[in-house]
């Protein structure tokens, strides 16, 4: 039965800051519901399949900016994507030797993995040399990628990492007149409003005990002799000179004028120097043509900084969008209304709930409560099932099968007006299998080491980006993603229509079990009823439209209505005069019924 359902689904499915305004790219995409495609840039174009544990760049290969060709971008756009988020393009600490290009080496004691964390920024004004075909022209190659992306009708998002930097941070590419972070700090005190870092006077930093099981072979130099005196506080606010391996020991916290040790007392008048330096960095990248910033751990930076900085940056580049990585729902409205963010992660509510449901846990009426709570801000919520921090759907740690995420993906993409994000490889069922290095075998695709991403590489097909090595099942998975993302982005009921929950009412009536979810979306003649089943066995359900939905649909009592599934499973329904219908719900399937006379 499941195989039949799957087959049915296949059928469908370098300049200083200035006040001069930066115009929007001439090739801007149509204004639909945003669909964001995240790329781990160093992995995306890599065709090497060696995949040696803790392998070097020479052994395991690395993707380049130039690998992301016009062909690749067109294939991404065909999924319904409007924005590409390039992760890890700004220079960060790593272990490959680029001293021949004037780039100082990093100490293995404070680098996670061989390729390093893209969130341990080493120079805010430069490009990761790993990504360059010609290291001496790495910025020009990034600018060409931005132009190529815009030419494909897509917009560019990059990471802005405001909370912490690499321990060896030093900018050798900053524009003239810009002072480096830490330059002029008073290191004799733990906190001072105009210091850029927090210090532990009288204490020398001690790296954690060897975290690399192949330390001497893989990272000669990991000798616990990294020099930092006085020690700086870690990026995750650990005031210790001896952080553990599970801390953010490779990073140091930036000081935005908050005395963390004195009840987080704020010193914002005069404006702290860190604020000015970070705003200048945002403006610098705006001048490079980017269209938005995904702001790492935004809630670890005071909301007052964002309130001050974002309007100034948007005065220069009004089209920019700011996305906050945030995990505290109590702060959502603060970071939208006060902090001026455009979008926020919807992780601890919708993502966590959908993940649990996919694993057969919880109740679909939890989603009802989430949507009620987010009703006034749901256009600001960014939905996702995968990103670089989360386990792959197809991993044994999540669902073990990409098809089991069909209902979760349909709900993420269609439940409200908020944008949706997918992570490269998600659309072909990449499982994130194996231990790559620092991250271990954790069901995630590494962000710390050089690696080839096996199932993604089948779509990559040696740089053809045509899916030539994908199985029929993987092609079907990718077609499903293309269908649902294109539909969600362009359908008026989804991108701009009203939402009505039908789950709570139908559960109360005993019509549907706790693993079936139903809601309606409507805009004019686009009248949709979306049914999603997280059940692992077939069930037959009755679904009744509420009075509110019947009014929104403008149903006439003397007329009959039918619904045909837009995902082309072949299912159709007929509404009786009470607005009720019955339908079989196979395991892990969604229907989008369009209601017509």
Secondary structure, DSSP 8 states (H G I E B T S, - for coil): -HHHHHHHHHH-------SS-----TT----SS-EEEEEEHHHHT-------TT--HHHH----GGGS-HHHHHHHHTTT--EEEEET-EEE--SS--GGGT-----GGG--TTT--TTSEEEEEEE-GGG-SSGGGHHHHHHHHHHHHHHTT-EEEEEE--SEEETT---SS--TT---TTTT--TTSS--TT-SB-EEEEEE----S---TTHHHH-TT-SS----EEEE-BTT----SS--TTS-TTEEEB-SSEETTTTTEE--SS--HHHHHHHHHHHHHHTTT--EEEETTGGGS-HHHHHHHHHHHHHH-TT-EEEE----GGGHHIIIIIT--SEEE-IIIIIHHHHHHHTT-S-THHHHHHHHHTTTTGGGEEEES--TTS--TTSTTTTSSGGGGHHHHHHHHHSSSS-EEEETTGGGT----S--STT-SSSS--SSS----HHHHHHHGGGT-S-TT--HHHHHHHHHHHHHHHHHHH-HHHHT-EEEE-HHHHHHTT-S-TTEEEEEEEETTEEEEEEEE--SS-EEEEEE--HHHHHHHT--TTS-EEEEETT-SS-EEEE-TTSEEEEEE-TTEEEEEEEE-
